[in-house]
């Protein structure tokens, strides 16, 4: 998520070189040229070659993997997965060239390499296919294009970007989190998105945890779009973008510090009229439902001397006329408290606790007793909600540009206005989903 500048967790690596010889001005012996040639060869072996002499090239990225033990109340297992599409291992090629003083042109080519997408793993799928390939009509794990765009930037007027990229509202509420715990703890259900909800009686339902309500970052994937970003004035900046068939959004951001207190704030509004294309991506390559609007806001505050921090986010998804006369809506609340301190020579240690509540006011139908085959039991419900709470610790390793984390999460769901369909008897009660995850991310 770069797309993502992931706070303190994600650093861009710049390949640069310089050389010096140990020979003094008076030492011009026969070994000087050999030493110089050896040093040049070493630099050539470790430095990316430019395509030309005018446009720069920088290669950066990270590799992230995690081990997760999960328990859905009736089954448990241990999976090794990536961090989920947009957070998974990737490599980014960026560069720019000066057109004239104050004006530059550049590019971003961002490739994501997926081995097992945590967004698509479930009780029956240990190695989930990449949602990037699903959205393209396949179902494999491979290298996919997350972003590919060019831009023209003016120091005074701002930047215009064209191509596949993060739109203005992509991860707006998430990216203000500067605690260093953004990757393991945010409001997107990366680790349990496709797991199916299990009943108290042990039977799986046909509803996965992503369907229990509206989780955060509804508009969370890059789009083919045109985007504008303003320069930053006194910590403030604005962005806007338009995407094909049809989507538009606006966002505003602020970052500053007063009396040793860091403050970051961001809000965004997006609207789409896209048509449904498939189950994973209702609007093609975004998660926002067609004929809907989404508002999100996030804020982060940290007292630098003590390391105490607080982060919160709110999201509201509203639906248009095509869904009926009532303006049904879904809401998401997320909060995180913790402390960020340098307790050892490795780097900062982050302790945190998190809480999230989501709701689905649209209602729906849930199938149960799936083991019986096609003759499943059906229940209608008026609304549903889910609640998540968790604890975790992150250890930053500055010398390796690395972060390691250990976390625990507990998720539960509830359904209101449940009515049986047909001859089904009884109510609908579900089990909690739990996970313990150890993971790491290393930048390059």
Buried (B, 14 or more C-beta within 10 A) or exposed (E): BBBBEBBBBBBBBEEEEEEEEEBEEEEEEEEEEEBEEEBEEEEEEEEEEEEEEEBBBBBBBBBBBBEBBBBBBBEEEEBBBBBBBBBBBBBBBBBBEEEEEEEBBBBBBBBBBBBBBBBBBBBEBEBBBBBBBBBBEEEEBEBBBBBBBBBBBBEEEBBBBEBBBBBBBBBBBBBBBBBBBBBBBBBBBBBBBBBBBBBEEEBBBBBBBBBBBBBBBBBBBBBBBBBBBBBEEEEBBBBBBBBEEEBBBBBBBBBEEEEEEBBBBBBBBBBBBBEEEEEBBBBBBBBBBBBBBBBBBBBBBBBEEEBBBBBBBBBBBBBBEEBEEEEBBBBBBBBBBBBBEEEEEBBBBBBBEBBBBBBBBBBBEBBBBBEEEEEBBBBBBBBBBBBBBBBBBBBBBEEEBBBBBBBEBBBBBBBEEBEBEEEBEEEBEBBBBBBBBBBBBBBE
